[in-house]
Amino acid sequence: MIEIPIEKTTQSKLSQVDFNNLVFGSTFTDHMFDMEYRDGKWQNPRIIPYGPIQIEPGMSVLHYGQAIFEGSKAFYTKDGRINVFRMNKNFERLNCSAKRLCIPDIEEDVYYTAIKKLILLEKAWVPKDRGTALYIRPFIFASESFLGVRPSKTYRFMVILCPVGPYYAEGFNPVKLSTSGEYGRAFQGGVGNAKAAANYAISLFPANEAKKQGFTQVVWLDAKEHRYVEEVGTMNLFCYLDDTLITPPLDEGTILPGVTRESVIHIARDMGIPVCERKIAIEELFDAAEKGTLKEIFGSGTAAVISPVGELHHKGQTIKINGGKTGELAQKMFDEITGIQYGEKSDTNNWCHYLD
Ligand code: COI
């Protein structure tokens, strides 16, 4: 196992945290993991106090965006243990994103040991209430000061932690979504299926426009025909049409292969619900809403967990889904996933990684 020295903080911020009002991503724990890539290898792994890092203005990530990240969660279970949900999936995806962005990959032992050691050090930061978790944000960025356009020769791999509540201000209540209009998130052959920082940067302007009109987020349609539903950027999307749960397929490489997405597919099949990964045209949803066959739409993501969609807007028309209320399937899915995460339901698929 890799050796990771720890430098402890002398000033913990823990007592200043209001665990009853956790705003997603705004509170960071006392320590972070840091490792550098130089001379062709990852080296100098360490856990140090959370704080500012030194950057040079010429650092290539600031100019060309060679950066990737992950998101997972640790849960305080009902028997007082800490479970990192499907940690292996995030590790695998990190290295897929790394490959696409020309970033050297991370060894499994390094990833697991870094996260495990960091969380065990920050054990007291894992929030205990249902609906809360310790969000884990591993990320890698190009750190060389060089302005030529080529892969950096140096990188930093860091992990930071945040105690969090719900991602959306709505909590588990239905969100309102609008389609992406003239904008696109991803194209075939691009980086839509990688967790590249760039995917989130380009989502900001359309998301802001949608927010100004009262929507929570944007539903991205395919960038070519602006017709097929892809994802929400912060979550994957599921449509419960007739008696089938449908989600857009991953084969065109324009959709993030979400860990919660995969869990939803698995759980739905276990529940005996037919699941189909196929293209969904936006007009199909509007037609189904008119015919009364569109039962539910919900999103899935690590941060969002399961997020019911109450309204969908497209080109001046709006449909209300399930009367704007949380659907039965979204509720069941939420209960099942969170039940496994908090150790209340049996983990028949070995999705829980207990740290102690
Ligand atoms: C996640 O669900 O973990 C994400 O990374 C989405 C968002 C918070 C960026």
Boltz pocket constraint, residues with backbone or C-beta under 6 A from the ligand:
constraints:
  - pocket:
      binder: B
      contacts: [[A, 70], [A, 71], [A, 72], [A, 200], [A, 233], [A, 234], [A, 235], [A, 301], [A, 302], [A, 303], [A, 304]]
      max_distance: 6.0
